[in-house]
């Protein structure tokens, strides 16, 4: 049976900042921006901007299992908020749509699986064909709400998420090996190619 994203999740725009986000080291709120996410579906909460929020409206504080969908820019992807990923009181910028699986729908849809599915080829093709704008491409809320989804049983969803995590860990391991090897090459190059005082080597 096919579903649309709006059937299983509530979708709202990120926090409505007026103008640019003004950082303040004494701020009591952390802000997730696009630069704090990646298209592998991760949120990096280690270098978030701190600020103060204006207005009396209670913010939509981010919580575990939330999905942050990048709606504006060259790439449109989903980042998943894992438990412990974010500090204290955090909100996301209006470049995101905040997608939160409805409590009663957790029995048929794991948030991590939904985030994963939004980053796969069928959904990405749908976003590519539905994006609007030329220089500044964006995905409208209705387009995101109507994203077609496939929901296998929960056990299969867990298996697919596990496969994704394994692939991501392998990618990180390989990247560290590449970086370490490049550092070795740089050190050798420095030793071999730079002039050595008193040796006459060039």
C-alpha positions in Angstrom: 0.0 0.0 0.0 1.3 3.4 -1.0 1.4 6.4 1.4 2.1 10.1 1.2 4.4 11.8 3.7 1.5 13.8 5.0 -0.4 10.6 5.9 2.2 9.7 8.6 3.9 13.0 9.5 3.3 16.6 10.5 5.3 19.1 8.5 6.1 22.7 9.4 8.6 25.3 8.4 11.7 25.8 10.6 11.8 28.7 13.1 10.7 32.0 11.5 13.8 34.1 12.1 13.5 37.7 10.8 16.5 38.4 8.7 19.8 36.7 9.4 20.5 34.6 12.5 22.5 36.7 14.9 24.9 34.7 16.9 25.4 35.3 20.6 27.8 33.3 22.7 25.6 33.8 25.7 22.5 32.7 23.9 20.3 30.1 25.4 19.1 28.6 22.1 21.1 26.6 19.5 20.2 26.8 15.8 20.7 24.0 13.3 21.5 25.5 9.9 22.1 23.7 6.6 25.8 23.7 7.1 25.3 21.6 10.3 23.8 18.7 8.2 25.0 16.6 5.3 23.4 14.7 2.5 24.3 11.4 4.2 21.5 12.2 6.5 23.4 13.3 9.6 23.1 16.3 11.9 26.3 17.7 13.5 25.5 19.4 16.7 29.0 20.3 17.8 29.3 23.8 16.3 25.8 25.2 16.4 25.2 28.9 16.5 23.9 30.2 19.9 21.3 33.0 20.0 18.3 34.4 21.7 14.8 34.1 20.3 12.4 37.0 20.0 8.7 36.8 20.4 6.4 35.0 22.8 5.4 32.1 20.7 6.7 28.8 22.0 9.3 27.4 19.6 9.1 24.0 18.1 12.1 22.6 20.0 13.8 19.9 18.1 13.7 16.4 19.6 15.0 13.0 18.8 13.5 11.3 15.8 12.8 14.6 14.1 13.6 14.8 10.4 15.1 18.1 9.0 14.4 18.4 5.3 16.5 20.9 3.3 13.9 22.7 1.3 16.0 25.5 -0.3 19.2 25.3 -2.2 21.0 23.1 -4.7 20.3 19.9 -2.8 17.2 18.7 -1.1 17.7 16.0 1.5 16.7 14.8 4.9 18.8 14.7 8.0 17.8 12.6 11.0 18.1 13.8 14.6 19.4 11.0 16.7 19.1 10.8 20.4 21.8 13.0 22.0 22.7 14.7 18.7 21.7 18.2 19.8 22.3 20.2 22.9 19.5 21.6 25.1 17.0 23.9 23.5 17.5 23.7 19.7 15.5 24.9 16.7 16.1 24.7 13.0 16.4 27.6 10.5 13.6 28.3 8.0 15.7 26.7 5.3 14.3 23.4 6.6 11.0 21.8 6.9 10.6 20.0 10.3 9.1 16.6 9.7 7.8 14.8 12.7 6.2 11.3 12.4 2.8 11.3 14.1 2.9 9.4 17.4 0.2 6.9 16.3 2.1 6.2 13.1 5.3 4.9 14.8 3.9 1.4 14.6 4.1 1.5 10.8 6.9 4.0 10.1 10.2 4.4 11.8 11.4 8.0 11.6 15.0 7.0 10.7 13.5 4.9 7.8 11.5 7.8 6.5 14.6 10.1 6.6 16.5 7.4 4.7 13.8 7.0 2.1 13.6 10.7 1.4 17.3 10.5 0.4 16.9 7.6 -2.0 16.6 7.8 -5.8 12.8 7.6 -6.2 12.1 10.5 -3.7 15.1 12.5 -5.1 13.8 12.1 -8.6 10.4 13.3 -7.4 12.0 16.4 -5.7 14.1 17.1 -8.8 11.0 17.1 -11.0 8.9 19.2 -8.5 11.5 21.8 -7.6 10.7 25.4 -8.4 12.9 28.4 -9.3 16.0 28.8 -11.4 18.8 30.4 -9.4 17.3 29.6 -6.0 15.6 26.3 -6.2 13.1 25.3 -3.5 10.5 22.6 -2.6 7.1 23.8 -1.5 5.4 22.4 1.6 2.6 20.8 -0.5 5.2 19.1 -2.7 6.9 17.6 0.4 3.6 16.6 1.9 2.7 14.7 -1.3 6.0 12.8 -1.4 5.1 9.1 -2.2 6.4 6.6 0.3 6.6 2.8 0.5 6.3 1.3 4.0 7.5 -2.3 4.3 7.0 -4.0 7.6 8.9 -2.6 10.7 11.4 -5.4 10.8 12.4 -4.7 7.1 12.7 -1.0 7.9 15.1 -1.8 10.7 17.2 -4.0 8.4 17.4 -1.2 5.8 18.4 1.3 8.4 21.1 -1.0 9.8 22.5 -1.5 6.3 22.6 2.3 5.8 24.5 2.7 9.1 27.0 0.1 8.2 27.6 1.8 4.8 28.0 5.1 6.5 30.5 3.8 9.0 32.5 2.1 6.2 32.5 5.4 4.3 33.9 7.3 7.4 36.5 4.6 7.9 37.7 4.8 4.3 37.7 8.6 4.5 40.0 8.5 7.6 42.3 6.1 5.8 42.5 8.4 2.8 43.2 11.4 5.0 45.9 9.6 7.0 47.6 8.4 3.8 47.5 12.0 2.4 49.1 13.3 5.6 51.9 10.7 5.2 52.5 11.7 1.5 52.5 15.4 2.5 55.1 14.7 5.2 57.3 12.7 2.8 57.0 15.4 0.2 58.0 18.1 2.7 61.0 16.0 3.8 62.2 15.2 0.2 61.4 18.4 -1.6 62.0 21.4 0.7 65.5 22.8 1.1 67.4 21.3 4.0 69.7 23.8 5.8 73.3 22.9 5.6 72.9 20.0 3.2 72.8 21.8 0.0 69.8 19.7 -1.1 67.1 21.5 -3.1 
